[in-house]
Amino acid sequence: MNVLYFFYLILLTFYVDVGFGLQLPAAGGLGSTSTCTPFQTTFSPSDVSQSLNTPFVAVSKRTSYEVTGDGLELFLDKPSGAIQTKNGVNSKIAEGSTINSTFVIRYGKVNIDFDGPIQPGVVTAAILIATHERDEIDIELLGGDPTHWQSNIFAYGPQDKHPLWGVFGEIENYPKKSTIADTHKYTIDWNEDRIIWSVDGVPIRILQKDDTYKHGGLHYPSHPSRIQLGIWDASNPRGTSEWAKGPINWKAAPSRMIATFRSIQVECPY
């Protein structure tokens, strides 16, 4: 994940927590305590809104998403006006879509069925993100690398002089020949000792807590986190564009691209 987009996600989630007045469990004294309530949805209009009266709140504008018979569709729309491409970046960035859960999870198993568009420069993401502590557990689909998906974590330590960008990220294969445009069940299985990423029930990556030791400290996500779903334009700045195989070529790309989230299930085995 790109540096600027990471802080963008933090600001969005902070906006939801503070701007809407959400209360998180206190960080102090958490120990190994789990914060998890079983939940399941195949998405109906009553599941998503721009208020806190639904399980998911839209941080982006109302026209950036729609609940259909296929599930929750998130839109990335072409910017208006002329778009110039120079030195590997676009002069304008498309408006994407970001949806946050209004509930938090600390240790549990999150299953998300979704797909993303095959288009260089477009990123579809399903992550767990903690606002104030800036913990993060990622699943990212890069439209410019459709036969792989990416896993990653972030967790700050007081000893860090700068964020450990990319240190814990991996490029993953699918269990069978497939692409990001096919619907898959992605799973984050998170407890106090390890994280398992799975696709369609097949474990792909295991990250042990002890393996996150860097710079004299652990960098393991351990705080209550929200589910965040999104699609975004990675066409600028240059480092982001290079990572996402961008920029988007709007002369060839459709004016609207869609990521579809079909279901979410939260299990609480810990």
C-alpha positions in Angstrom: 0.0 0.0 0.0 1.2 3.5 -0.8 2.2 5.9 2.0 -0.3 8.7 1.0 -3.2 6.4 0.7 -2.4 4.8 4.1 -2.8 8.2 5.7 -5.9 8.9 3.6 -7.5 5.7 5.1 -6.5 6.8 8.6 -8.2 10.2 8.1 -11.4 8.6 6.7 -11.6 6.2 9.6 -10.8 8.9 12.1 -13.6 11.0 10.5 -16.1 8.1 11.1 -14.9 7.5 14.7 -14.7 11.2 15.7 -17.0 13.0 13.3 -19.8 10.5 14.0 -19.0 10.2 17.7 -18.3 6.4 17.7 -16.8 5.0 20.8 -14.0 2.4 20.7 -13.1 0.1 23.6 -10.3 1.6 25.7 -6.9 0.4 24.5 -5.4 0.2 28.0 -5.5 -3.2 29.6 -6.8 -5.1 26.6 -4.4 -8.0 27.1 -5.7 -10.9 25.1 -9.3 -9.8 25.3 -11.4 -10.4 22.1 -13.9 -7.8 20.8 -16.0 -9.7 18.4 -19.7 -10.2 17.7 -20.9 -12.7 15.0 -22.3 -11.0 12.0 -23.4 -11.9 8.5 -24.8 -10.1 5.5 -25.3 -10.5 1.8 -26.0 -6.7 1.6 -29.4 -5.2 1.5 -30.2 -1.5 1.2 -30.7 -1.4 5.0 -27.1 -2.5 5.6 -25.4 0.6 4.2 -26.1 4.3 4.6 -24.4 7.6 5.4 -25.5 7.4 9.0 -24.6 5.3 12.0 -28.0 3.5 12.0 -26.7 0.7 9.7 -23.9 -1.9 10.0 -21.9 0.0 7.4 -21.4 3.7 6.8 -20.4 5.3 3.5 -17.5 7.7 4.0 -17.6 8.6 0.3 -20.5 10.4 -1.4 -23.9 8.7 -1.9 -23.4 8.3 -5.6 -20.2 6.2 -5.1 -22.0 3.0 -4.2 -25.2 1.0 -4.8 -26.7 -2.1 -3.3 -28.0 -4.3 -6.1 -29.0 -8.0 -6.6 -25.3 -8.8 -6.9 -24.4 -7.2 -3.5 -22.7 -3.9 -2.6 -21.2 -2.3 -5.7 -18.5 0.4 -5.2 -17.8 2.7 -8.1 -14.7 4.4 -9.5 -15.8 7.1 -11.9 -13.7 8.9 -14.5 -12.8 12.5 -13.6 -14.5 15.2 -15.6 -12.5 17.3 -18.1 -9.2 16.6 -19.8 -6.8 14.2 -18.1 -3.1 14.4 -18.9 -0.6 11.6 -18.4 3.0 12.6 -17.9 6.0 10.9 -16.2 3.9 7.9 -15.2 1.1 9.8 -13.4 -2.3 11.3 -14.3 -3.1 14.9 -13.7 -6.5 14.0 -12.2 -7.5 11.3 -9.8 -10.8 9.5 -10.0 -13.3 9.6 -7.1 -13.6 6.1 -5.6 -15.6 4.7 -2.8 -15.0 3.8 0.8 -17.3 2.0 3.2 -16.6 1.4 6.9 -18.3 -0.9 9.4 -19.8 0.8 12.4 -18.7 -2.0 14.6 -15.2 -3.1 15.6 -13.4 -6.4 15.8 -10.4 -7.4 17.9 -9.5 -11.0 17.0 -11.9 -13.1 15.0 -12.4 -14.5 11.5 -13.7 -12.2 8.7 -14.8 -13.8 5.4 -15.4 -11.4 2.5 -16.7 -12.5 -0.9 -15.7 -9.9 -3.5 -14.1 -9.1 -6.9 -12.3 -6.2 -8.5 -11.9 -4.8 -12.0 -9.0 -5.7 -14.2 -7.6 -2.3 -15.0 -4.0 -1.1 -14.4 -4.0 1.7 -11.8 -7.1 0.6 -10.0 -7.0 -1.0 -6.5 -9.8 -2.8 -4.7 -9.3 -3.4 -1.0 -10.8 -5.1 2.0 -9.0 -4.3 5.2 -9.2 -4.2 9.0 -8.1 -0.8 10.2 -7.7 0.8 13.7 -8.0 4.6 13.7 -5.9 6.0 16.5 -3.3 3.2 16.7 -3.1 2.9 12.9 -3.0 -0.9 12.9 -4.0 -2.5 9.6 -4.5 -5.9 8.1 -4.9 -5.8 4.3 -6.2 -7.7 1.3 -5.6 -5.8 -1.9 -6.4 -6.6 -5.5 -4.4 -4.7 -8.1 -6.1 -4.3 -11.5 -2.7 -4.3 -13.2 -1.7 -7.7 -11.7 -4.9 -9.7 -12.1 -3.5 -13.1 -11.4 -2.3 -12.3 -8.0 -3.5 -10.6 -4.8 -1.6 -8.9 -2.0 -1.5 -9.3 1.8 0.0 -6.9 4.2 0.0 -5.5 7.8 0.9 -2.3 9.5 1.4 -1.6 13.2 3.4 1.3 14.6 5.9 0.9 17.4 7.2 3.7 19.6 10.7 2.9 18.5 10.0 3.5 14.8 11.5 6.5 13.1 9.2 6.0 10.1 6.5 3.5 9.0 7.7 0.1 7.8 6.2 0.4 4.3 6.1 -2.9 2.5 8.2 -4.8 5.1 5.4 -7.3 5.8 3.7 -7.2 2.4 3.5 -10.2 0.1 2.2 -10.9 -3.4 0.0 -14.1 -3.3 -1.1 -16.7 -5.8 -4.6 -18.1 -6.1 -5.1 -21.8 -5.2 -6.3 -22.4 -8.7 -5.8 -20.5 -12.0 -8.0 -17.4 -11.6 -8.1 -13.6 -11.6 -9.2 -10.8 -9.3 -12.3 -10.4 -11.6 -13.6 -13.7 -10.3 -15.5 -13.7 -7.0 -13.5 -15.3 -4.2 -14.0 -15.7 -0.5 -11.0 -13.9 1.2 -10.5 -14.7 4.8 -8.6 -12.9 7.6 -8.3 -15.2 10.6 -6.7 -13.1 13.4 -5.9 -14.0 16.9 -3.3 -12.7 19.4 -0.6 -14.9 18.1 -0.9 -15.1 14.3 -2.8 -14.0 11.2 -3.9 -16.5 8.5 -5.0 -15.2 5.0 -7.1 -17.7 3.0 -8.8 -17.8 -0.4 -11.8 -20.0 -0.9 -11.0 -21.9 2.3 -7.4 -22.6 1.4 -4.8 -21.0 3.7 -2.3 -19.0 1.7 -0.2 -17.1 4.2 0.4 -17.4 7.9 2.2 -14.5 9.8 3.2 -15.2 13.3 3.3 -12.4 15.9 6.9 -13.2 16.7 7.9 -12.7 13.0 6.8 -9.0 13.1 9.8 -8.1 15.4 11.7 -5.2 13.8 13.7 -2.3 15.1 13.6 -3.7 18.6 9.9 -4.2 18.9 6.8 -6.1 17.6 4.7 -4.7 14.8 1.6 -6.9 15.2 -1.9 -5.5 14.8 -3.6 -5.8 18.2 -6.3 -3.1 18.5 -10.1 -3.1 17.8 -10.5 -2.5 14.1 -13.2 -1.7 11.6 -13.9 -3.5 8.3 -13.1 -1.1 5.5 -14.1 -1.8 1.8 -12.9 0.4 -1.0 -12.0 1.0 -4.6 -9.5 3.7 -5.5 -7.4 5.3 -8.2 -3.7 4.8 -7.8 -2.6 7.0 -10.7 -0.8 9.6 -8.6 1.8 10.1 -7.1 4.4 8.2 -9.0 5.3 5.7 -6.4 1.7 4.7 -6.0 1.2 4.5 -9.7 4.2 2.2 -10.2 3.0 -0.1 -7.4 -0.4 -0.3 -8.9 0.9 -0.8 -12.5 -0.8 2.5 -13.4 -1.7 5.1 -14.2 -5.2 4.4 -15.5 -5.4 4.8 -19.3 -8.8 6.6 -19.5 -8.7 6.5 -23.3 -9.2 2.7 -23.1 -10.8 2.2 -19.6 -14.5 2.3 -19.0 -15.8 5.6 -17.5 -17.1 3.6 -14.5 -15.4 0.6 -12.9 -17.1 -1.5 -10.2 -15.9 -3.6 -7.3 -18.6 -5.9 -6.0 -18.7 -7.1 -2.4 -21.2 -10.0 -2.2 -21.1 -11.0 1.4 -19.4 -10.6 4.7 -19.3 -13.0 7.6 -17.7 -12.4 11.0 -17.0 -15.5 13.2 -15.8 -15.3 16.7 -13.8 -18.4 17.7 -11.4 -16.6 20.1 
